Amino acid sequence: MTVTPISSFAPFPGPAARTEAEYVSPPAPVRLSRIPTGGGADVHVYRDSDGSLSSDCTGCGEYAWTLRVTTEFAEEHATTCRRPPRLLAA
């Protein structure tokens, strides 16, 4: 019986063999919707580069992330958040 090490098929490239292309940041999330809250703020829903959804609230600052392909999680937050929009840092 002959044993052949796996590394002989696809050797791992060392740091010197890596290219700059390997260190490119993923694409920016794409904003899908803006849902108004009861306090006058907005919940922004984004599709991330991996296909998941995330959201952030301009009122309370809550950030949420989900693998679900619906925006229900953001809609639920928008119905309960009563904080006014936060002031942007100068």
matplotlib code that plots the C-alpha trace (Angstrom):
import matplotlib.pyplot as plt

x = [0.0, 1.4, 0.6, 0.7, 0.5, -2.3, 0.2, 1.8, -1.4, -2.0, 0.8, -0.1, 1.4, 3.6, 3.2, 5.5, 3.3, 0.1, -1.1, -2.7, -6.0, -6.4, -6.6, -9.4, -12.2, -15.6, -18.1, -20.1, -23.6, -26.4, -29.2, -32.5, -35.0, -35.6, -38.3, -39.6, -39.9, -42.5, -39.8, -39.0, -35.8, -35.3, -34.2, -32.0, -31.9, -28.9, -28.0, -24.5, -21.9, -22.6, -26.4, -27.4, -29.4, -28.4, -30.0, -29.2, -31.5, -30.8, -32.7, -31.4, -28.4, -29.4, -27.6, -29.2, -28.1, -29.9, -29.7, -33.4, -34.3, -37.0, -37.0, -39.4, -36.8, -36.3, -40.0, -40.5, -37.8, -39.3, -42.7, -41.2, -38.4, -39.6, -36.2, -35.7, -32.9, -29.4, -27.2, -24.2, -20.8, -19.2]
y = [0.0, 3.4, 6.5, 9.9, 13.0, 15.4, 18.3, 16.9, 17.6, 21.2, 22.7, 25.7, 28.8, 30.6, 34.4, 35.3, 33.6, 35.5, 38.5, 41.8, 40.5, 38.2, 41.1, 43.1, 44.0, 42.6, 44.8, 47.3, 46.3, 47.4, 49.3, 47.6, 49.8, 52.5, 51.9, 54.9, 54.5, 56.0, 58.4, 59.9, 57.9, 55.2, 51.6, 51.0, 47.4, 46.2, 43.1, 42.1, 40.6, 37.1, 37.4, 37.9, 40.9, 43.5, 46.7, 49.7, 52.2, 55.9, 56.4, 54.0, 52.8, 49.1, 46.9, 43.6, 40.8, 37.8, 35.0, 35.2, 36.6, 38.9, 42.3, 41.3, 41.7, 45.4, 46.1, 44.7, 47.1, 50.1, 49.6, 49.6, 52.2, 55.6, 57.4, 60.5, 60.5, 60.7, 63.7, 62.9, 63.5, 66.8]
z = [0.0, -1.0, 1.1, -0.6, 1.6, 0.8, 0.8, -2.4, -4.3, -3.3, -1.3, 0.8, -0.6, 1.9, 2.7, -0.1, -2.7, -1.6, -3.7, -2.8, -4.2, -1.3, 1.1, -0.7, 1.7, 0.8, -1.1, 0.9, 2.0, -0.3, 1.4, 0.6, 2.6, 5.1, 7.7, 9.7, 13.5, 15.8, 17.2, 13.8, 13.2, 10.6, 10.5, 7.5, 6.1, 4.2, 2.2, 3.1, 0.7, 2.1, 1.4, 5.0, 6.1, 8.7, 10.0, 12.1, 13.8, 13.6, 16.8, 19.5, 17.5, 17.6, 15.1, 14.1, 11.8, 10.5, 7.9, 7.3, 3.9, 5.2, 6.8, 9.6, 12.3, 11.2, 10.9, 14.5, 15.8, 13.9, 15.5, 19.1, 18.9, 20.1, 20.2, 18.1, 15.5, 17.1, 16.3, 14.1, 15.7, 14.5]

ax = plt.figure().add_subplot(projection="3d")
ax.plot(x, y, z, "-o")
ax.set_aspect("equal")
plt.show()
